[in-house]
């Protein structure tokens, strides 16, 4: 898995790039939380749930079902987001789904349970480029931990910042045409 902070990159870069007129700060905040939410499943280890179990790490919280369900439930807060329901749902869906997509391109783990509850099968994307992050925080101080951080910068943060920059330029071009 990428580090928990890196999971926030997609909604942050997308939301900041689109701007607060499109993605209000409250919606951006919830998008960041939802992008990190699937890794709450590591708590299952404390209860003896095995990694490969449907309720273990990268199981049901990483599924397409979960990625549809949670934003749908979040629509109950739609007025608080200060954004239209469809826009809110779409942003939250992309934010949450980005988590399992990033996990699917890591170099380790047991894959992602995208098809739960219909299947317990785990999947990886056709390419794995992000070095898998260790569970132990002390390992980030080692050369392999540094390699993980560099990998995340290269494959997540840099493309995210480029996307954000392009969206900002696009917004300014559109605004310039309206003036």
Secondary structure, 3 states (H helix, E strand, C coil): CCCHHHHCHHHHHHHHHHCCCCCCHHHHHHHHHHHHHHHHHHHHHHHCCCCCCCCCCCCHHHCHHHHHHHHHHHHHHHHHHCCCHHHHHHHHHHHHHHHHHHHHCECCCCCECCCCCCCCCCECCCCCCECCCCCCHHHHHCHHHHHHHHHHHHHHHHHHHHHHHHHHHHHHHHHHHHC
